[in-house]
Amino acid sequence: MSPACTAALAELRRMARGHPGASSGERAAWEILQNLETGRSVDFADCFCRLDGMGKRAVVQLLLDLATGTTGLIELR
């Protein structure tokens, strides 16, 4: 896993909240992490739109590393 991917994953984990009072962006980060870590179905486009700039950058970095093979999906689980 690249250092950029590690930082992106840490950023998503920092902002992720799954409790009922969480903001929409916190909930979106939580849902995306659940998808990457457990394979749970999620509407990626909806979640991506609810993230702030840092969250969007983190998701793009993770997807870029997954697409180029720098990071394997098994490393995120």
Secondary structure, DSSP 8 states (H G I E B T S, - for coil): --HHHHHHHHHHHHH---STT--HHHHHHHHHHHHHHH-----HHHHHHHS-HHHHHHHHHHHHHHHHTSS-HHHH-
